Amino acid sequence: MNRTQSSTWTRRLLTGAAALSMAIGPALAQTSAKAPSKAAVTHAKGAAAVDTARLLAADAEPGSWMAAGRTYSEQRYSPLTGINKANVGKLGLAWYADVDTERGQESTPVVVDGVLYFTTAWSKLYAYDAKSGQQLWAYDPKVDPSNGAVACCDVVNRGVAAWKGKIYLGALDGRLIALDAKTGKVDWSVQTTDPKQPYTITQVPRIVKGMVIIGNAGAEYTCRGYVSAYDAATGKLKWRFYTVPAQPGDPTNTPELKKALAGWDGDFWKYGGGATAWDTILYDPKTDLIYFGTGNGLSWSQSVRSPKGGDNLFVSSVIAVHANTGKYAWHFQEVPGDEWDYDVTNPLMTADLKIGGVQRHVLMQAPKTGFFYVWDAATGKLISADKFAPLNWASKIDLKTGRPVENPEVRYTVDKAAIVQPAPLGAHNWHPMAYSPKTGLVYIPVTESTTGFQSADPKTFAVKDRVYNTATVSFSDKITELYGKPGALPRGNIRSYLEAYDPVAQKIVWKAPDKDYGAHGAMVTASNLVFSGDWSGRFNAFDARTGEKVWSAPTQADVVAAPSTYVIDGEQYVALLVGARGLPPGQARTSASSANNSRLLVFKLNASATLPQNPIAGSVAGKVLDPPLLTGTNEQVIDGEGAYGRFCSGCHGAGGVADKSIPDLRYSQVLRRLDTWNQIVLDGARADKGMVSFKKVLADGQSEAIYHYIVSQANKAKAAQAAAK
Ligand code: HEC
């Protein structure tokens, strides 16, 4: 309802900027100049002797990569120049380590005091000697695989934090675990979520002033988002910030959440509300603020979430809180009343930019929506916002109100469909971007895509526990009709590339196109090299000024994670975790322990190790479509399509086409036996592998209906393959 009304909060924020900035506490960074240079200080191997002074002086020890984003600014910029354009051609594989999980691998290796730490799918954590590649210890938190059923977007983990001899891990099941950096033994472990609720953690814990800051995920699964701070030494809770209001009168409703209630309608709090802060958390020593971005509300469609509309604060917002107390400082809602899964949880970074001749300390983000934002880091005042990727959902951001000028066509109802660009995975998702103060450019992995939206029928749709609840459909006759209109945008994934973006001029400088569609994290060095993998099975280096590809090496795997770089005994290394859904086109499985060739790869100059070349039997690349004939009725296939879309597609892929390292059911041998199918789907025969029982959510006959739908999809795909030959 209030969609077009300007948020009074935003207005107050913009006009009250000066007052706010005065309220901000003493700037911690002022001490950074006095912090001792640690370049000369050597720590024992595996000491993980990271403290505030050392982190603030990170640029004095460029050979370490002490936090996932390297420094508090999270620019993922390395001052190292040992590997440069002149010698990058000699970069070769120094060592690699096989990984024993095979879903998405998203973590950035952290390297400190000679040891490299990384995590894999299922929140497993490893410590390696960063020079020799010898494994020092491994830790498996033994997450109950049933948690995989409420991990919307795979059982991934994005990495660890190091602090005063401990390594911190956020586990998928909501535990925050501190381990002894030398031994991998658990020092303390706390449950940060109610284990009965469908929360997960995939994000990197951040260390701020002796506290570990952690959020969670689960906005499609009846969760209420919050961010917590724990004492890094003891695991004691210090503060918690909720991102959406609870039921009116609830004691956790802070003054700002009470105000936010005015922008909500209905019983949204029964479903948690969502707005989970599942990825970015950034601390800025200069402002002493902690920033995080929040995700979508539950459900995506406002027809269920907040039927009369409204802004639904703090859904899809950047929030700044005071580091010591977790108290609200300011917020900026990027997508008021979001209905398109436009999370703004994407990486935030701080930088010092000269804008209009004035030096500004800014906060920047390239969120899913396709608009690049630059804010004053202290006040949240919007400096500029413009398109870094094609989009149709808004024409521009109104710089006065901070609100998007929405395209009226993109709101959808149960009767009205919409085509929206970008699709829910966004123009830029969690994949780390990088900023080089030398080139003044931000390097963003961009994906161009569209999707159709229509509301699920609120009369028949019911929010269910531990089930993906978007209250939308992405396949319908009305959506197909819209895509069929002359001049309509193409459906689905269009193209992807690494983009260099000028945040001051707000303009695209270059694009390095991908051969195969998919996003991949980036890192940039002072020698003007941008490193990023791809979905064609390559790890690439680009000239940071021009986008020219200057080096490339095989990864045998799709790459989504970002690399890091470090120095041991005077030699510079580049480390990258590889492995995502499936395998690159034409790539055979070569890893005995991981179907998608997940590995840690470590490169240095003049090294010549090679990856295994012999294909392993049962390689995914050789799979053929061989479904049984369709025996189901038309009604069963249609019922199966609906049930699949609601309950299965989140993991197994839209339309039955797998988009993650989760079986493509069309290829499954299980299609040959309906009884085996039902044992898996209804009786939970594979629950230990993350495929839980769906008995409680499926109506009678629906498992069979989905089976017939998949058989039908498989036969269609087989016919299409035959026609293409
Ligand atoms: C939370 C993620 C998730 C959801 C949701 C999900 N699955 Fe699965 N499913 C998996 C995983 C992971 C596996 C692989 C298990 C293994 O390694 O054996 C799997 C395997 C299967 C298999 C066995 C395939 C084979 O070839 O071995 C079938 C059949 C299956 N799922 C059907 C379904 C159906 C039907 C639905 C919806 C009612 C569904 N799944 C929903 C994660 C999921």
Boltz pocket constraint, residues with backbone or C-beta under 6 A from the ligand:
constraints:
  - pocket:
      binder: B
      contacts: [[A, 148], [A, 149], [A, 150], [A, 151], [A, 643], [A, 644], [A, 647], [A, 648], [A, 649], [A, 650], [A, 651], [A, 652], [A, 661], [A, 662], [A, 663], [A, 664], [A, 665], [A, 667], [A, 668], [A, 669], [A, 670], [A, 677], [A, 680], [A, 681], [A, 686], [A, 689], [A, 690], [A, 691], [A, 692], [A, 694], [A, 703], [A, 706]]
      max_distance: 6.0
